[in-house]
């Protein structure tokens, strides 16, 4: 079945269920809508995993900044869940126009700014994506070099860059492959790390304050909606608007909550309130049998998966 959708100037031909085609080189070519609900959940689940989530938990624990009173665990966990869910709902809503029309995010802005003025947010968006791409590659290289310092950081940048470039050849197929294999592995590792941190001695859930709760909530909302300007670029390939919205909400909310909770537990246990120690080589998480799993190894694996999927999409 082939459907058409139009914005003010362009008609986008969408092909629901086409699992063989990839995005065309121009906007005039048909838009394959092959991503199922599980594909969308896997995609947004990967995008919800970020090193910023782990270290950014310090802004939830101490929303007033260094030296200010810490939120209680009850307040911090509530802020993480409430803010993430709210931001993820807005993120899902931002992606609906892409699923309905097949139009990418910057084309949709023509309805707000007009054809000429829309070039301004488009240019800003290109700069943002370039900056994030550089940040992600450098972050991956830094984390990987911490785990295996035998290879210089530029080597890891090159490896991550090549992996990302390979994924751009068939981005929709890559999303389905990563959803089947990498996404599940990442979830298992994150849940394992969460359990191990939860086994550490924790402060009382009521120990601390609720002052600054709304500022902490706002932090997690902002992180979730940071993907809103790009949401339609991902959801335009969804089989249905319902899958696009549900996938963004469920996938992103789940992994962002996990990231922030892991970061929060690390801060109140092994890192002792120092965000800089979350990935330090001196901060392993003990596991049964006396072996250890360095947190930075987990972060490197998760970051590579999330960053490469993110940059692979057209």
Residue frames as qw, qx, qy, qz and C-alpha x, y, z in Angstrom:
[[0.000, 0.889, 0.458, 0.000, 0.00, 0.00, 0.00],
 [0.427, 0.141, 0.019, 0.893, 1.32, 3.45, -0.96],
 [0.119, -0.868, -0.451, 0.170, 0.16, 6.66, 0.70],
 [0.394, 0.470, 0.033, 0.789, 0.98, 10.28, -0.01],
 [0.348, -0.786, -0.367, 0.355, 1.31, 13.20, 2.38],
 [0.405, 0.622, 0.121, 0.659, 2.04, 16.82, 1.65],
 [0.299, -0.553, -0.288, 0.722, 3.37, 19.80, 3.45],
 [0.225, 0.796, 0.122, -0.548, 3.11, 23.27, 1.93],
 [0.296, 0.723, -0.444, -0.438, 5.50, 22.70, -0.94],
 [0.159, 0.367, -0.903, -0.157, 6.43, 19.04, -1.14],
 [0.897, -0.077, -0.064, -0.430, 4.56, 15.80, -1.58],
 [0.134, -0.479, 0.860, -0.111, 6.20, 12.91, 0.24],
 [0.822, 0.051, -0.432, -0.368, 5.35, 9.48, -1.06],
 [0.405, -0.463, 0.713, -0.336, 5.44, 7.02, 1.84],
 [0.699, 0.140, -0.657, -0.247, 5.72, 3.26, 1.43],
 [0.624, -0.478, 0.436, -0.438, 4.56, 1.59, 4.67],
 [0.924, -0.121, 0.348, -0.099, 6.04, -1.81, 5.39],
 [0.717, 0.634, -0.267, 0.116, 8.86, -1.58, 2.84],
 [0.736, -0.609, 0.266, 0.128, 11.64, -3.49, 4.62],
 [0.833, 0.173, 0.265, 0.455, 13.99, -3.61, 1.64],
 [0.352, 0.770, 0.083, 0.525, 14.46, 0.03, 0.63],
 [0.505, -0.358, -0.273, 0.736, 16.64, 2.60, 2.33],
 [0.064, 0.850, 0.204, -0.482, 16.21, 6.40, 2.49],
 [0.650, 0.641, 0.235, 0.335, 16.71, 8.04, -0.89],
 [0.541, -0.031, -0.011, 0.841, 19.42, 10.51, -1.74],
 [0.077, -0.208, -0.120, -0.968, 16.84, 13.25, -2.36],
 [0.332, 0.185, 0.587, -0.715, 13.52, 14.21, -0.79],
 [0.585, 0.273, -0.290, -0.706, 11.77, 13.47, -4.09],
 [0.416, 0.125, -0.893, -0.114, 12.26, 9.72, -3.64],
 [0.711, -0.457, -0.398, -0.356, 9.73, 7.56, -1.77],
 [0.222, -0.566, 0.592, -0.530, 10.06, 7.33, 2.01],
 [0.610, -0.077, -0.787, -0.040, 10.25, 3.72, 3.24],
 [0.500, -0.503, 0.310, -0.634, 8.29, 3.30, 6.47],
 [0.746, 0.111, -0.656, -0.028, 9.71, 0.00, 7.65],
 [0.130, 0.276, -0.722, 0.621, 10.41, 0.53, 11.35],
 [0.549, -0.468, -0.668, -0.182, 8.09, -1.47, 13.57],
 [0.510, -0.809, -0.011, -0.292, 7.18, -0.66, 17.15],
 [0.871, -0.386, 0.074, 0.294, 10.05, -2.82, 18.41],
 [0.632, 0.361, 0.081, 0.681, 12.44, -1.13, 15.99],
 [0.054, -0.796, -0.033, -0.602, 11.37, 2.28, 17.27],
 [0.715, -0.695, 0.025, -0.076, 11.72, 1.16, 20.88],
 [0.866, -0.112, 0.084, 0.481, 15.20, -0.18, 20.14],
 [0.426, 0.573, 0.085, 0.695, 16.19, 2.99, 18.31],
 [0.234, -0.804, 0.032, -0.546, 14.98, 5.39, 20.96],
 [0.849, -0.522, -0.019, 0.079, 16.25, 3.11, 23.68],
 [0.765, 0.087, 0.022, 0.638, 19.73, 3.49, 22.23],
 [0.177, 0.649, 0.054, 0.738, 19.35, 7.24, 21.86],
 [0.543, -0.773, -0.087, -0.315, 18.28, 7.44, 25.51],
 [0.856, -0.346, -0.033, 0.382, 21.59, 5.98, 26.63],
 [0.339, 0.827, -0.129, 0.429, 24.16, 8.69, 27.13],
 [0.589, 0.001, -0.451, 0.671, 27.25, 9.39, 29.17],
 [0.112, -0.398, 0.094, -0.906, 25.51, 12.66, 30.05],
 [0.713, -0.463, -0.324, -0.414, 22.87, 10.65, 31.87],
 [0.797, -0.226, -0.426, 0.362, 25.38, 9.00, 34.19],
 [0.418, -0.006, -0.250, 0.873, 27.38, 12.12, 35.01],
 [0.183, -0.426, -0.202, -0.863, 24.36, 14.42, 34.69],
 [0.594, -0.531, -0.603, -0.030, 22.81, 12.76, 37.71],
 [0.419, -0.172, -0.376, 0.809, 24.86, 15.19, 39.81],
 [0.129, -0.167, -0.107, -0.972, 22.51, 17.98, 38.67],
 [0.626, -0.438, -0.499, -0.409, 19.59, 15.95, 40.02],
 [0.682, -0.338, -0.520, 0.387, 21.31, 15.09, 43.28],
 [0.320, -0.505, -0.189, 0.779, 22.53, 18.67, 43.80],
 [0.340, 0.736, 0.485, 0.328, 20.33, 20.93, 41.63],
 [0.144, -0.984, -0.049, 0.092, 21.68, 24.01, 43.37],
 [0.470, 0.742, -0.411, 0.244, 25.28, 23.23, 42.47],
 [0.680, 0.087, -0.583, 0.436, 28.32, 22.04, 44.38],
 [0.166, 0.101, -0.535, 0.822, 28.19, 22.63, 48.11],
 [0.523, -0.204, -0.011, -0.828, 24.39, 22.84, 48.25],
 [0.592, -0.119, 0.687, -0.404, 22.16, 20.35, 50.09],
 [0.104, 0.096, -0.907, -0.397, 21.57, 17.05, 48.33],
 [0.705, -0.117, -0.198, -0.671, 18.12, 15.79, 47.46],
 [0.643, -0.207, 0.689, -0.262, 16.94, 12.70, 49.25],
 [0.153, -0.069, 0.913, 0.373, 16.93, 9.50, 47.23],
 [0.277, 0.573, 0.753, -0.170, 13.12, 9.61, 47.23],
 [0.212, 0.831, 0.082, -0.507, 13.10, 13.15, 45.83],
 [0.028, -0.550, 0.637, 0.540, 15.85, 12.46, 43.27],
 [0.231, 0.109, 0.939, 0.229, 14.26, 9.26, 41.98],
 [0.289, 0.703, 0.590, -0.273, 10.88, 10.97, 41.71],
 [0.134, 0.793, -0.176, -0.568, 12.44, 13.86, 39.78],
 [0.132, -0.319, 0.813, 0.468, 14.16, 11.45, 37.38],
 [0.243, 0.340, 0.902, 0.108, 11.02, 9.46, 36.61],
 [0.219, 0.789, 0.448, -0.359, 8.62, 12.42, 36.45],
 [0.063, 0.755, -0.282, -0.588, 10.92, 14.59, 34.34],
 [0.164, -0.221, 0.850, 0.450, 11.88, 11.82, 31.96],
 [0.276, 0.471, 0.838, 0.019, 8.29, 10.70, 31.35],
 [0.199, 0.843, 0.248, -0.434, 7.13, 14.28, 30.76],
 [0.010, 0.664, -0.486, -0.568, 10.01, 15.00, 28.40],
 [0.229, -0.042, 0.916, 0.327, 9.50, 11.70, 26.56],
 [0.336, 0.649, 0.659, -0.178, 5.81, 12.46, 26.01],
 [0.188, 0.859, -0.065, -0.471, 6.79, 15.77, 24.42],
 [0.151, -0.451, 0.752, 0.457, 9.43, 13.97, 22.38],
 [0.343, 0.267, 0.891, 0.129, 6.87, 11.48, 21.08],
 [0.304, 0.808, 0.408, -0.297, 4.50, 14.29, 20.15],
 [0.032, 0.767, -0.360, -0.530, 7.31, 16.07, 18.30],
 [0.206, -0.234, 0.865, 0.394, 7.84, 12.96, 16.21],
 [0.502, 0.457, 0.695, -0.239, 4.21, 12.49, 15.17],
 [0.440, 0.768, -0.044, -0.463, 4.26, 14.93, 12.21],
 [0.052, 0.538, -0.773, -0.333, 7.15, 13.01, 10.67],
 [0.292, 0.075, 0.954, -0.017, 5.27, 9.72, 10.89],
 [0.446, 0.619, 0.516, -0.390, 2.08, 11.28, 9.52],
 [0.425, 0.839, -0.071, -0.333, 3.63, 13.08, 6.54],
 [0.899, 0.179, 0.145, 0.372, 6.95, 11.35, 5.85],
 [0.278, 0.877, -0.109, 0.377, 8.62, 14.75, 5.99],
 [0.649, -0.005, -0.427, 0.630, 11.95, 15.30, 7.79],
 [0.337, -0.665, -0.435, 0.505, 12.16, 17.70, 10.70],
 [0.207, -0.356, 0.124, 0.903, 13.65, 20.67, 8.88],
 [0.068, -0.276, -0.646, -0.708, 11.06, 20.52, 6.09],
 [0.289, -0.659, -0.694, 0.034, 8.30, 20.57, 8.70],
 [0.297, -0.525, -0.231, 0.763, 9.70, 23.87, 9.97],
 [0.112, 0.160, 0.441, 0.876, 8.74, 25.52, 6.68],
 [0.250, -0.661, -0.648, -0.283, 5.18, 25.64, 7.94],
 [0.443, -0.746, -0.316, 0.385, 6.35, 27.79, 10.88],
 [0.349, -0.592, 0.171, 0.706, 9.10, 29.91, 9.34],
 [0.561, 0.766, -0.049, -0.309, 8.44, 29.83, 5.61],
 [0.923, 0.305, 0.010, 0.234, 10.74, 28.35, 2.96],
 [0.419, 0.705, -0.277, 0.501, 13.44, 31.03, 3.18],
 [0.325, -0.707, 0.403, -0.482, 13.60, 31.66, 6.91],
 [0.958, -0.238, 0.105, -0.124, 13.60, 27.91, 7.61],
 [0.738, 0.469, -0.339, 0.347, 17.18, 27.83, 6.32],
 [0.100, -0.702, 0.460, -0.535, 18.27, 29.45, 9.59],
 [0.754, -0.381, 0.434, -0.311, 17.17, 26.61, 11.93],
 [0.959, 0.277, -0.043, 0.048, 18.41, 24.16, 9.30],
 [0.461, 0.652, -0.427, 0.424, 21.90, 25.67, 9.45],
 [0.371, -0.588, 0.513, -0.504, 21.80, 25.64, 13.25],
 [0.942, -0.108, 0.210, -0.237, 20.69, 22.03, 13.17],
 [0.829, 0.447, -0.255, 0.219, 23.62, 21.06, 10.93],
 [0.136, 0.662, -0.518, 0.525, 25.99, 22.77, 13.35],
 [0.670, -0.422, 0.404, -0.458, 24.38, 20.99, 16.30],
 [0.992, 0.088, 0.048, -0.075, 24.65, 17.57, 14.65],
 [0.629, 0.573, -0.380, 0.362, 28.28, 18.21, 13.68],
 [0.151, -0.635, 0.521, -0.550, 29.10, 19.25, 17.23],
 [0.823, -0.272, 0.340, -0.365, 27.35, 16.25, 18.76],
 [0.937, 0.307, -0.158, 0.047, 29.03, 13.92, 16.30],
 [0.393, 0.604, -0.510, 0.470, 32.46, 15.20, 17.32],
 [0.436, -0.521, 0.476, -0.558, 31.53, 15.04, 21.00],
 [0.949, -0.086, 0.139, -0.269, 30.30, 11.46, 20.70],
 [0.841, 0.400, -0.296, 0.212, 33.39, 10.24, 18.86],
 [0.175, 0.601, -0.539, 0.564, 35.74, 11.91, 21.34],
 [0.632, -0.415, 0.384, -0.529, 33.73, 10.58, 24.29],
 [0.991, 0.076, -0.042, -0.097, 33.81, 7.05, 22.91],
 [0.662, 0.502, -0.406, 0.380, 37.56, 7.33, 22.36],
 [0.135, -0.609, 0.503, -0.598, 38.16, 8.67, 25.86],
 [0.811, -0.284, 0.305, -0.409, 36.15, 5.91, 27.53],
 [0.966, 0.227, -0.114, 0.033, 37.69, 3.18, 25.35],
 [0.455, 0.606, -0.471, 0.451, 41.22, 4.48, 25.97],
 [0.430, -0.561, 0.474, -0.526, 40.58, 4.36, 29.72],
 [0.945, -0.095, 0.223, -0.220, 39.68, 0.68, 29.41],
 [0.895, 0.123, 0.232, 0.362, 42.42, -0.27, 26.92],
 [0.072, -0.924, 0.152, 0.344, 45.16, 2.40, 26.91],
 [0.654, -0.152, 0.556, 0.491, 47.39, 0.41, 24.56],
 [0.379, 0.531, 0.519, 0.553, 45.73, 2.10, 21.57],
 [0.132, -0.111, -0.110, 0.979, 46.01, 5.92, 21.40],
 [0.314, 0.534, 0.500, -0.605, 42.81, 7.97, 21.52],
 [0.360, 0.499, -0.348, -0.707, 43.01, 8.97, 17.82],
 [0.124, 0.098, -0.955, -0.250, 42.88, 5.27, 16.98],
 [0.124, 0.412, 0.844, -0.320, 39.60, 4.87, 18.84],
 [0.303, 0.588, 0.091, -0.744, 38.22, 7.99, 17.16],
 [0.273, 0.362, -0.683, -0.573, 39.06, 6.43, 13.79],
 [0.042, -0.118, -0.992, -0.016, 37.48, 3.09, 14.70],
 [0.197, 0.531, 0.636, -0.524, 34.29, 4.73, 15.98],
 [0.289, 0.570, -0.165, -0.751, 34.14, 6.97, 12.93],
 [0.207, 0.201, -0.847, -0.446, 34.51, 4.05, 10.53],
 [0.039, 0.296, 0.936, -0.185, 31.82, 2.07, 12.39],
 [0.251, 0.597, 0.365, -0.669, 29.47, 5.05, 12.21],
 [0.275, 0.478, -0.454, -0.700, 30.16, 5.55, 8.50],
 [0.093, 0.018, -0.966, -0.241, 29.43, 1.88, 7.78],
 [0.145, 0.451, 0.794, -0.380, 26.08, 2.15, 9.54],
 [0.278, 0.574, 0.052, -0.768, 25.08, 5.06, 7.29],
 [0.078, 0.170, -0.798, -0.573, 25.24, 2.84, 4.20],
 [0.437, -0.363, -0.725, -0.389, 22.02, 1.04, 5.17],
 [0.120, -0.293, 0.485, -0.815, 20.74, 2.95, 8.22],
 [0.748, -0.183, 0.024, -0.637, 17.30, 1.35, 8.46],
 [0.888, 0.065, -0.456, -0.002, 18.73, -2.14, 8.18],
 [0.379, 0.310, -0.611, 0.622, 21.39, -1.24, 10.74],
 [0.423, -0.337, 0.309, -0.782, 18.70, -0.12, 13.18],
 [0.905, -0.112, -0.148, -0.383, 16.94, -3.47, 12.92],
 [0.771, 0.197, -0.533, 0.288, 20.19, -5.40, 13.38],
 [0.140, 0.339, -0.542, 0.756, 21.23, -3.34, 16.41],
 [0.631, -0.304, 0.128, -0.702, 17.74, -3.68, 17.88],
 [0.934, -0.039, -0.310, -0.172, 17.96, -7.47, 17.64],
 [0.829, 0.048, -0.380, 0.408, 21.44, -7.85, 19.06],
 [0.346, 0.291, -0.343, 0.823, 23.08, -4.75, 20.57],
 [0.380, -0.519, 0.006, -0.765, 20.07, -3.16, 22.27],
 [0.867, -0.387, -0.261, -0.176, 19.31, -6.25, 24.34],
 [0.758, 0.026, -0.361, 0.543, 22.93, -6.61, 25.39],
 [0.103, 0.426, -0.199, 0.876, 23.04, -2.98, 26.47],
 [0.616, -0.516, -0.097, -0.587, 19.87, -3.40, 28.55],
 [0.903, -0.246, -0.330, 0.119, 21.30, -6.48, 30.26],
 [0.570, 0.175, -0.320, 0.736, 24.55, -4.70, 31.10],
 [0.145, -0.483, 0.100, -0.857, 22.72, -1.65, 32.43],
 [0.769, -0.470, -0.178, -0.396, 20.38, -3.73, 34.58],
 [0.855, -0.099, -0.362, 0.357, 23.32, -5.73, 35.90],
 [0.345, 0.293, -0.274, 0.848, 25.19, -2.55, 36.79],
 [0.423, -0.529, -0.045, -0.734, 22.06, -1.14, 38.45],
 [0.872, -0.385, -0.279, -0.112, 21.69, -4.24, 40.63],
 [0.744, 0.020, -0.340, 0.575, 25.35, -4.21, 41.65],
 [0.093, 0.389, -0.189, 0.897, 25.20, -0.53, 42.63],
 [0.611, -0.505, -0.150, -0.591, 21.95, -1.11, 44.53],
 [0.874, -0.255, -0.385, 0.153, 23.73, -3.74, 46.59],
 [0.402, 0.286, -0.369, 0.788, 26.13, -1.12, 47.91],
 [0.225, -0.510, -0.605, 0.569, 25.31, 0.57, 51.24],
 [0.064, 0.594, 0.405, 0.692, 22.75, 3.27, 50.44],
 [0.053, -0.055, 0.401, -0.913, 21.71, 6.31, 52.48],
 [0.237, 0.446, 0.767, -0.396, 18.16, 6.40, 53.80],
 [0.237, 0.529, 0.628, 0.519, 15.55, 7.26, 51.19],
 [0.152, -0.920, -0.346, -0.102, 14.33, 10.19, 53.29],
 [0.571, -0.534, 0.033, 0.623, 17.85, 11.42, 54.12],
 [0.310, 0.116, 0.361, 0.872, 18.19, 14.77, 52.39],
 [0.196, 0.441, 0.253, -0.839, 15.86, 17.47, 51.17],
 [0.456, 0.585, 0.651, 0.157, 13.08, 18.05, 48.64],
 [0.051, 0.879, -0.014, -0.474, 14.23, 21.63, 48.11],
 [0.031, 0.558, -0.624, -0.546, 15.27, 21.98, 44.47],
 [0.581, 0.193, 0.790, -0.029, 13.00, 19.15, 43.32],
 [0.556, 0.757, 0.283, -0.195, 11.53, 21.15, 40.44],
 [0.136, 0.825, -0.477, -0.272, 14.96, 22.27, 39.23],
 [0.355, -0.288, 0.880, 0.126, 16.09, 18.65, 39.23],
 [0.600, 0.452, 0.648, -0.123, 12.96, 17.62, 37.33],
 [0.398, 0.865, -0.043, -0.303, 13.55, 20.36, 34.77],
 [0.140, -0.624, 0.711, 0.293, 17.03, 18.97, 34.13],
 [0.421, 0.033, 0.898, 0.126, 15.71, 15.58, 33.06],
 [0.504, 0.715, 0.421, -0.241, 12.91, 17.14, 31.00],
 [0.193, 0.854, -0.301, -0.378, 15.46, 19.23, 29.09],
 [0.241, -0.389, 0.844, 0.280, 17.63, 16.23, 28.25],
 [0.498, 0.326, 0.803, -0.020, 14.66, 14.28, 26.90],
 [0.443, 0.818, 0.321, -0.176, 13.34, 17.07, 24.68],
 [0.168, -0.685, 0.460, 0.540, 16.81, 17.87, 23.32],
 [0.323, 0.012, 0.846, 0.425, 16.04, 15.32, 20.59],
 [0.393, 0.652, 0.532, -0.370, 12.77, 17.04, 19.64],
 [0.274, 0.735, -0.253, -0.566, 14.27, 19.07, 16.75],
 [0.141, 0.390, -0.843, -0.342, 15.43, 15.79, 15.18],
 [0.541, 0.056, 0.758, -0.362, 12.52, 13.52, 16.14],
 [0.730, 0.527, 0.140, -0.413, 10.76, 13.59, 12.77],
 [0.331, 0.629, -0.669, -0.216, 13.95, 12.50, 11.01],
 [0.098, -0.185, 0.967, -0.147, 13.63, 9.19, 12.87],
 [0.464, 0.293, 0.698, -0.461, 9.86, 8.77, 13.05],
 [0.523, 0.512, -0.230, -0.641, 9.25, 9.46, 9.35],
 [0.396, 0.297, -0.841, -0.219, 10.38, 5.87, 8.75],
 [0.326, -0.009, 0.816, -0.478, 7.92, 4.40, 11.27],
 [0.007, -0.268, -0.899, -0.347, 5.15, 2.11, 10.04],
 [0.233, -0.740, -0.568, -0.275, 2.51, 4.09, 11.90],
 [0.086, -0.692, 0.191, -0.691, 2.15, 7.23, 14.04],
 [0.799, -0.544, 0.017, -0.255, 1.18, 5.04, 17.00],
 [0.921, -0.031, -0.107, 0.372, 4.41, 3.05, 16.72],
 [0.403, 0.553, -0.155, 0.713, 6.40, 6.28, 16.43],
 [0.353, -0.697, 0.147, -0.607, 4.88, 7.85, 19.53],
 [0.898, -0.419, 0.031, -0.132, 4.89, 4.70, 21.66],
 [0.871, 0.176, -0.151, 0.433, 8.42, 3.75, 20.59],
 [0.241, 0.608, -0.234, 0.720, 9.81, 7.17, 21.46],
 [0.537, -0.638, 0.142, -0.533, 8.00, 7.29, 24.80],
 [0.949, -0.307, 0.044, -0.055, 8.75, 3.74, 25.95],
 [0.850, 0.255, -0.132, 0.443, 12.25, 3.38, 24.49],
 [0.262, 0.614, -0.241, 0.704, 13.69, 6.74, 25.46],
 [0.530, -0.665, 0.143, -0.507, 12.05, 6.97, 28.87],
 [0.964, -0.253, -0.073, 0.032, 13.22, 3.51, 29.92],
 [0.796, 0.177, -0.155, 0.558, 16.90, 3.97, 29.12],
 [0.096, 0.658, -0.184, 0.724, 17.15, 7.57, 30.31],
 [0.689, -0.624, 0.077, -0.361, 15.67, 6.58, 33.66],
 [0.959, -0.129, -0.071, 0.240, 18.16, 3.72, 33.88],
 [0.565, 0.460, -0.168, 0.664, 21.09, 5.99, 33.03],
 [0.163, -0.688, 0.178, -0.684, 20.15, 8.61, 35.60],
 [0.829, -0.508, 0.036, -0.231, 19.37, 6.09, 38.32],
 [0.905, 0.048, -0.136, 0.400, 22.70, 4.31, 37.73],
 [0.348, 0.541, -0.187, 0.742, 24.49, 7.65, 37.90],
 [0.461, -0.680, 0.084, -0.564, 22.58, 8.62, 41.04],
 [0.929, -0.368, -0.026, -0.012, 23.38, 5.35, 42.82],
 [0.772, 0.245, -0.171, 0.561, 27.02, 5.62, 41.80],
 [0.076, 0.670, -0.166, 0.720, 27.19, 9.15, 43.23],
 [0.594, -0.617, 0.173, -0.486, 25.76, 8.18, 46.63],
 [0.962, -0.248, 0.101, 0.060, 27.88, 5.02, 46.91],
 [0.847, -0.017, 0.145, 0.511, 31.18, 4.41, 45.15],
 [0.408, 0.573, 0.105, 0.703, 31.72, 7.90, 43.68],
 [0.401, -0.517, -0.453, 0.605, 30.83, 9.66, 46.95],
 [0.089, 0.886, 0.289, -0.353, 29.25, 12.69, 45.29],
 [0.143, -0.615, 0.449, 0.632, 32.06, 13.27, 42.78],
 [0.775, 0.546, 0.155, -0.278, 30.72, 13.03, 39.21],
 [0.330, 0.753, -0.555, -0.126, 34.27, 12.95, 37.88],
 [0.261, -0.384, 0.877, -0.123, 34.85, 9.60, 39.59],
 [0.830, 0.209, 0.281, -0.434, 31.96, 7.78, 37.93],
 [0.871, 0.475, -0.121, -0.008, 34.21, 6.60, 35.10],
 [0.072, -0.800, 0.589, -0.096, 37.49, 6.62, 36.95],
 [0.669, 0.261, -0.696, 0.002, 39.67, 3.55, 36.79],
 [0.085, 0.204, -0.784, 0.580, 39.73, 3.44, 40.57],
 [0.541, 0.024, 0.368, -0.756, 35.98, 2.91, 40.80],
 [0.312, 0.020, -0.891, -0.329, 35.21, -0.71, 39.88],
 [0.720, -0.235, 0.083, -0.648, 31.91, -2.30, 40.76],
 [0.203, -0.299, 0.922, -0.142, 32.43, -5.54, 42.68],
 [0.788, 0.045, -0.329, -0.519, 30.71, -8.66, 41.46],
 [0.909, -0.308, 0.231, -0.158, 30.42, -12.18, 42.84],
 [0.941, 0.161, 0.011, 0.297, 33.64, -14.17, 42.88],
 [0.525, -0.614, 0.104, 0.580, 35.88, -11.20, 43.60],
 [0.461, 0.274, 0.430, 0.726, 36.14, -10.05, 39.98],
 [0.033, 0.625, 0.224, -0.747, 35.36, -6.48, 38.99],
 [0.426, 0.606, 0.528, 0.416, 33.67, -4.72, 36.08],
 [0.229, -0.235, -0.048, 0.943, 35.00, -1.17, 35.59],
 [0.311, 0.707, 0.468, -0.430, 32.14, 1.25, 35.08],
 [0.157, 0.673, -0.327, -0.645, 33.97, 2.96, 32.23],
 [0.130, -0.086, 0.913, 0.378, 33.97, -0.31, 30.24],
 [0.224, 0.569, 0.781, -0.128, 30.20, -0.45, 30.43],
 [0.151, 0.802, 0.128, -0.564, 29.95, 3.22, 29.51],
 [0.037, -0.460, 0.629, 0.626, 32.20, 2.74, 26.51],
 [0.158, 0.191, 0.934, 0.259, 30.08, -0.11, 25.15],
 [0.164, 0.718, 0.625, -0.260, 26.81, 1.73, 25.70],
 [0.046, 0.757, -0.084, -0.647, 28.11, 5.01, 24.31],
 [0.107, -0.254, 0.751, 0.600, 29.40, 3.37, 21.14],
 [0.158, 0.418, 0.883, 0.146, 26.03, 1.75, 20.44],
 [0.095, 0.807, 0.460, -0.358, 24.00, 4.87, 21.10],
 [0.046, -0.702, 0.235, 0.671, 26.27, 7.27, 19.28],
 [0.148, -0.146, 0.791, 0.576, 26.67, 5.20, 16.14],
 [0.157, 0.559, 0.809, 0.086, 22.93, 4.59, 15.79],
 [0.020, 0.824, 0.265, -0.500, 22.29, 8.27, 16.36],
 [0.032, -0.637, 0.392, 0.663, 24.74, 9.44, 13.70],
 [0.286, 0.028, 0.868, 0.405, 23.79, 6.73, 11.20],
 [0.311, 0.676, 0.651, -0.150, 20.30, 8.05, 10.60],
 [0.340, 0.382, 0.358, 0.781, 19.83, 10.38, 7.63]]
